[in-house]
Amino acid sequence: MEYFLQQLINGLSLGSIYGLIAIGYTMVYGIIGMINFAHGDIYMIGAFLAVIGFTAIGLVGGLWTPLAVALVLIIAMVFTAAYGWVVERFAYRPLRGSFRLAPLISAIGMSILLQNYVQLVQGARVKPISPVVQGGFELMERDDGFTVNLSYMQIIIIVLTLVLMIVFATLIARTALGRSQRACEQDKTMAALVGINVDRTISLTFVIGAALAAVAGVMVTMYYGVVDFYIGFLAGVKAFTAAVLGGIGSLPGAMIGGILIGLIEAFWAAYFSAEYKDVAAFSILVLALIFRPYGILGRPEVEKV
Amino acid sequence: MTTPLLHVEQLTMKFGGLTAVDAVSFTAERHDITAIIGPNGAGKTTLFNCLTGFYRPTSGALTLTHDLGEYLLERMEGHQIAHQARVARTFQNIRLFEGMTVLENLLVAQHHKLMRASSFLIGGIFKLPSYRHAEEEAVMLATKWLEEVGMADKADWLAGNLPYGDQRRLEIARAMCTDPRMLCLDEPAAGLNPRESAELNQLIKNIRDQHGCGVLLIEHDMSVVMNISDHVVVLDYGKKIAEGTADEVRNNPDVIRAYLGDDEEEEA
């Protein structure tokens, strides 16, 4: 029971991170119908910006921790959003209206480019940071001394994700930007005819997705304390799995999918085998694609004659 | 003499070897309903597509002049034509945002105003007073148009679930919410019954009389054309074959031939 509870906590915090990344996939898919394979690497850039930020703050003698975290979050979000904008502007926009595979190939190229760029600039070795937020609550203890911990870091991850989800859901449902995004999703030409700047709406979608991925990157850096240039690939593919599982194109679906993947991974690692936890996550992708390709919250595509 | 609202000069649109619109020139006045008629394939919709930035004309000039300035439509992007030159249109096959509510469809049309008020993002999330004010105004305008088209009780319906006639009227209301100076209607009466068609005539006349908005109309339903248009332009195989008031056009031999065929064919 105690062991189960601990895995639940671990799974939820991991799942929140996948969910934040998955939103970027699902939003971009919703609006332009392409899988942005560079999104995982955008998240990796966010993680590196966190390393740079925390190291820089350490160098100048440190700050009050909440302030330091807030500062790093903002910096990472702004710069990562800029990366997201640039990627869309130069790798995808020129290919809009080209055949369907072109932006996909461009995305894979962009992913390789970003990985190698970070490897060159930052080096291939794992970058550690000193722990930023330590400690936590001991929730309960088993007779044999096993304790269930809820660390402050996990609380931060889960709460921050929850807050961002609410802000984001409001944005999509209630604001002019959200409405124009939904309009572009449904009919881009008609959206242009009522005066929506479709290109700018798509750019903003990438910017928002990248900013959310940056939050995930900062959280992961603080959670695990290490990053390298390759983390984007695995996290990206898992978040993509989460988006597919939840129903690609659906925003709550991405969040639910992310949390499910996090839970499955945590429980699989705990009860079966930690080495094969990635296998578990990807088996889910295969099963989802075979039995429910439109995902949990997605609608099945109706073939129109 | 004042400059006309729309001045089309020598407009030509070619698709490869096919000339869909061939050197067509006409003008449309500010307080007029100008109907564009012609047999199938005459180039009417192509003309609309050039006006609204769907196609870039092969040659020719499209000049729109109104209180906000003078616009050369053939050089502008689609979304600029909508929010700067203020041209709005509807489609032959209805194109609403079906997954959105009726009210949202009308708010999307006022996107520019709202985006500016929301400082492109921040104001919208935190509901700053300036944004709230702009949104209230937008909802008021939307409600006004819903009343005008007689759908005030259906604001929260999903657009895709509306009956056909309502969808047609909603499309016109949405176009009007962009605050246009010229409204292009592509077969608005298609699929409507005679009563709905008569209501539509009244609606289009109101738009001309009360909102200072010129109307350009493609229509096959001759009762609509003859009843409400002030000026008729007839196209056939991409060329303008006649122009004038409804009565003048009705008795024009070229028009009769285009619609009914030559005499020999008729005898056969």
Interface residues (C-beta under 8 A of the other chain):
Chain A: V167 T170 L171 R174 T175 A176 L177 G178 R179 S180 R182 A183 Q186 D187 T189 M190 A191 A192 L193 V194 G195 I196 N197 V198 L204
Chain B: T52 G53 F54 E77 G78 H79 A82 H83 A88 R89 F91 R95 L96 F97 E98 G99 M100 E104 L107 V108 A109 H111 H112 L114 M115 A117 S118 F120 L121 G124 I125 E135 R174 A175 C177 T178
